[in-house]
Amino acid sequence: MADEHEIPVKVVDRRWWAREGAEAGGSGTERASLKPTYVEELEARLAEKDTLVQEYLGKYRQAAQEFEDARARMRKELAKDAERSRREVLVSLLDVVDNLDRALDAAARSGTPADDPLRQGVELVRQQFLSKLEGFAIRRIDAAGQPFDPLLHEAVSAVPASTPAQDGQVAGVVRAGYTIGGEVLRPALVAVAKAAVPAADER
């Protein structure tokens, strides 16, 4: 049988979260101060790590953007190199057209009839070649009789103009020029007409 005069035992919960609940009426600062030191240290370290994560994330985004910019520049450079190589090949093919033009000019000067089978064959090959070049957006520059344009023409000689109106015009085409997509692929080599300069009156 238990002793009727047993002294009651009082248990006090000293855990900080238990005390925080018991002292709910206190201020937030007082409750926060009840946290153990190691919890505060963990929270501080967590905040520091979060700051580092944000910093590294910013650096990653910056590096990713720089990488994309570099890749875009590389693509542009590769496209330029490919276009440059393509134009070099096309310019080399123009030499074939030049030779066909010379062959037809020689046939005309020698009096070869227009219905000559060989002359007609050369003309057919020339037309087919020009048709293929047009498939690459290549067009021949119409230079004869046009005003001299340094963007389209390259003067290789000057000839006397037969009339004052012909001064500065293309009198003859030495080598045909071509454009591709509206840009000059090869300028036309031309002879430019020049009006005679009147001699100064002698005194």
C-alpha positions in Angstrom: 0.0 0.0 0.0 1.4 3.4 -1.0 2.4 5.8 1.6 -0.3 8.4 2.1 2.4 11.0 2.9 4.4 10.5 -0.4 5.9 13.8 -1.7 4.6 14.6 -5.2 7.3 14.9 -7.9 7.3 17.9 -10.3 8.7 17.3 -13.8 9.8 20.4 -15.7 10.4 20.0 -19.5 13.5 22.0 -20.3 13.4 21.4 -24.1 13.5 24.7 -25.9 10.5 24.0 -28.1 8.5 22.9 -25.1 9.3 26.1 -23.3 8.5 28.0 -26.5 5.0 26.5 -26.5 4.6 27.2 -22.8 5.6 30.8 -23.2 3.6 31.5 -26.3 2.6 34.8 -25.0 6.2 36.1 -25.2 7.7 38.1 -28.1 9.2 36.5 -31.3 12.6 37.7 -30.3 12.4 36.0 -26.9 11.2 32.7 -28.6 14.0 32.8 -31.2 16.6 33.3 -28.4 15.5 30.0 -26.9 17.0 28.1 -29.9 20.1 26.1 -29.1 23.4 27.5 -30.4 24.0 24.6 -32.8 20.6 25.3 -34.5 21.5 28.9 -35.1 24.8 27.8 -36.5 23.1 25.4 -38.9 20.7 28.1 -40.0 23.5 30.5 -40.6 25.4 27.9 -42.6 22.3 27.1 -44.6 21.8 30.7 -45.5 25.5 30.9 -46.5 25.1 27.8 -48.7 22.0 29.3 -50.3 23.9 32.5 -51.2 26.7 30.4 -52.8 24.1 28.4 -54.7 22.6 31.6 -56.1 26.1 32.9 -57.0 27.0 29.7 -58.8 23.7 29.6 -60.6 24.3 33.2 -61.9 27.8 32.2 -63.1 26.4 29.1 -64.8 23.8 31.2 -66.6 26.4 33.7 -67.7 28.7 30.9 -68.9 25.8 29.2 -70.8 25.0 32.5 -72.5 28.6 33.1 -73.5 28.8 29.6 -74.9 25.6 30.1 -77.0 27.1 33.4 -78.3 30.4 31.7 -79.2 28.5 28.9 -80.9 26.4 31.4 -82.9 29.6 33.3 -84.0 31.1 30.0 -85.0 28.1 29.1 -87.1 28.3 32.4 -88.8 32.0 32.0 -89.6 31.4 28.5 -90.9 28.6 29.8 -93.1 30.8 32.6 -94.4 33.6 30.1 -95.2 31.2 27.8 -97.0 29.8 30.7 -99.0 33.3 31.9 -99.9 34.3 28.4 -101.1 31.1 28.2 -103.1 31.7 31.5 -104.8 35.3 30.5 -105.6 34.0 27.4 -107.4 31.4 29.3 -109.3 34.0 31.9 -110.4 36.2 29.2 -111.7 33.2 27.9 -113.8 32.9 31.3 -115.4 36.2 30.7 -117.1 34.5 27.9 -119.1 31.8 30.4 -120.2 34.5 32.8 -121.2 36.2 30.2 -123.4 32.8 29.4 -125.1 32.3 33.1 -125.7 35.7 33.4 -127.3 35.1 30.4 -129.5 31.8 31.8 -130.8 33.4 35.3 -131.4 36.3 33.6 -133.3 33.7 31.7 -135.4 31.8 34.8 -136.2 35.0 36.7 -137.2 36.2 33.9 -139.4 32.9 33.9 -141.3 31.7 30.5 -140.1 28.0 30.3 -141.0 25.5 30.6 -138.1 24.0 27.2 -139.1 27.3 25.5 -138.9 26.8 22.3 -136.7 29.9 22.9 -134.7 29.1 26.5 -134.0 25.5 25.6 -133.1 26.9 22.9 -130.8 29.1 25.4 -129.0 26.2 27.8 -128.7 24.0 25.1 -127.2 26.6 24.2 -124.6 27.0 27.9 -123.7 23.2 28.3 -123.3 23.0 25.2 -121.1 25.9 26.4 -119.0 24.3 29.8 -118.5 21.0 28.1 -117.6 22.8 26.1 -114.9 24.4 29.2 -113.5 21.0 30.9 -113.3 20.0 28.1 -111.0 22.6 29.5 -108.6 21.1 33.0 -109.0 24.0 34.1 -111.2 23.2 36.7 -113.8 25.4 38.3 -116.5 26.0 42.0 -116.1 24.6 44.0 -119.1 27.5 46.4 -119.5 27.8 47.5 -123.1 26.5 51.0 -123.7 25.8 51.5 -120.0 27.3 54.3 -117.9 30.5 53.2 -116.2 29.8 52.0 -112.7 32.8 51.2 -110.5 30.7 48.8 -108.5 29.9 46.7 -111.5 32.7 47.4 -114.0 36.5 47.5 -114.0 38.0 49.7 -116.6 41.0 48.2 -118.4 41.3 50.7 -121.2 39.9 54.0 -122.6 38.8 54.7 -126.1 37.8 58.0 -127.8 34.1 58.7 -127.7 32.5 59.1 -131.1 30.0 61.6 -129.7 30.0 63.7 -126.5 27.0 61.7 -125.2 29.1 58.6 -125.1 31.6 60.1 -122.7 31.8 57.9 -119.6 29.9 55.0 -121.2 31.1 51.4 -121.6 32.3 51.2 -125.2 33.2 47.5 -125.2 33.3 44.5 -122.9 36.7 42.7 -122.6 35.3 40.1 -120.2 31.7 39.6 -119.1 30.9 40.2 -115.4 28.3 38.4 -113.3 26.3 38.9 -110.1 25.0 36.4 -107.6 21.9 37.2 -105.5 22.3 40.9 -106.4 25.9 41.0 -105.3 28.9 41.3 -107.7 30.5 37.9 -108.2 32.9 39.1 -110.8 33.1 42.6 -112.2 33.0 43.2 -116.0 36.3 44.2 -117.6 35.4 47.1 -119.9 36.7 49.8 -122.2 35.4 53.2 -121.3 34.7 55.9 -123.9 36.3 59.2 -123.2 35.5 62.5 -125.0 38.5 64.4 -126.3 39.6 67.3 -124.2 39.6 70.5 -126.2 43.1 72.0 -126.5 43.6 75.3 -124.7 43.8 78.4 -126.9 47.4 79.4 -127.5 48.3 82.9 -126.9 
